[in-house]
Amino acid sequence: MPPMGSRTLSKLRSVDFYKKIPADLTEATLTGAWLSIAASVIMSTLLVLEFAAFLRVQTVSELVVDRSASNELLKITFNISFPALSCEFATLDVSDALGTKRMNLTKTVRRVPIDLDMAKAGAAVEEGEGRREGGPKYDEEGTWWENVDVSVPLTAETFATTLSHYPIVVVNFYAPWCHWCQRLEPAWEAATKAVHEKYPEGSDGRIRFAKVDCTAAEDLCRAHFITGFPSIRVFRRGKDDIYIQGSHQHEAYLGDRTKEALEGFADSLVPSAGLPHAQHGQLVAAPKVHGCNLAGFVLVKKVPGTLHFTARAEGHSFDHAWMNMTHAVHQLYFGTRPSSRKLWELKRLHPGGLTPDWLDKMAGQLFFSDHAQHTHEHYLQVVTTSIEPGTGGRGSLYDAYEYTAHSHTYMTDATPAAKFTYDMSPIQMVRKTELGKIS
């Protein structure tokens, strides 16, 4: 009788689903060989493909609420030419939906004079040059001096004769409707009388004060690039021009507009008569061309806001009918330009691919004013695309800012301007790569 252990093993073998066929009963066939080879190839291929899929980097797109840090600032870079807006008064203001207003930005804005063909026509205007916070001082309103004869304005016929007859002529270009011109008038007439008495025609005559009514002599004022009133210019006869960097320059006075200040200015100016290279410390170069190029950048909060380009200066008025806000946009983009590495990542991962104008939709566009009182408004909608390559660490992360632009021109009773209104989308697109993820 077999032992108990053998009987147990025998019963266990009876439930074997994979009973072994004796080798003597098996026979190798050619068909079986081909099936075995095919099965091995298929299994190997599947193994390799599965492993490659596990290692492959997949691109994933997500739409999320903008994840910018609180109070994060956005850089806006611009380069815009205004062929009919003088650098003397060209101004950039920035405002936003939070009520923040920054007027007459100068620290990060460069102003360069340009001609009507938008070619550079002089050195860049230095920061703050010609801009005086609070404006010039005046005598008290209502002040009038006795025995003052209002001088007769120069005309186009008498202007050239007067300038050639005297070594120095200080000319007040004004408009009768201008409030600031009206405030200046009493002090100007009193200072004119005092200066002419101090430097009489017969014995001295080195300096004269004169004025030009720009409503009666429009062509004369336009010829001297007068766009704001009052504009006080200093003219020196013949070789008495200020000769700087190979060119003759006339000068503009931007000091106080009191009788005392004007008389003191005249006294300080007289010694420079006959000195062609002497530049007066209180004067700045008067514009010799019509236009201005404004280039630079501003830092703004990520809320709706406006870049406002217009003509403005403390103590000056502007005739809207003389203003033309035609402008050419050479550059206007948000954020920073990507490095070559980041640009490569952006081209590779951007969901729609990069168009030639992906960064700057307005570059190279000209906006023409058919009428003097045209204001141009551009509405820009900005979308953020965050690129997260997944390799290379934080240094390879990049936020790309793209925008759409819609422009409109309309007539206005206010001072004509060029406005660039921007609005940040609250939705941010994220493009990132993940290892072994199937999208």
Protein Blocks (a to p, Z undefined) as FASTA:
>chain_A
ZZfklmmmmmmmmmpmbbcddfklpccdfklmmmmmmmmmmmmmmmmmmmmmmmpccddd
dddddfbdehiacddddddddfkbcfklgccddddfkopacehifklpccddddfkopac
bdcddehihiaghiaadddehiacehiacdddddfklmmmmmmmpmbacdddddfklmkl
mmmmmmmmmmmmmmmmmmgfklnomaccddddfklmmmlmmmnopabdcddddddehjlp
cceehiacddddfbdfbfklmmmmmmmmmmmgopakbccfkbccddfbfbdcdedddddd
dbddddddddddehiacdfklpccbdcdfbdcehjdddfklmmmmmmmmmnopafklmmm
mgoiacddfbfklccddddddddddddehpopjmlgccdddddddddddddfbdcddddd
ddddfbdcdddddehiaZZ
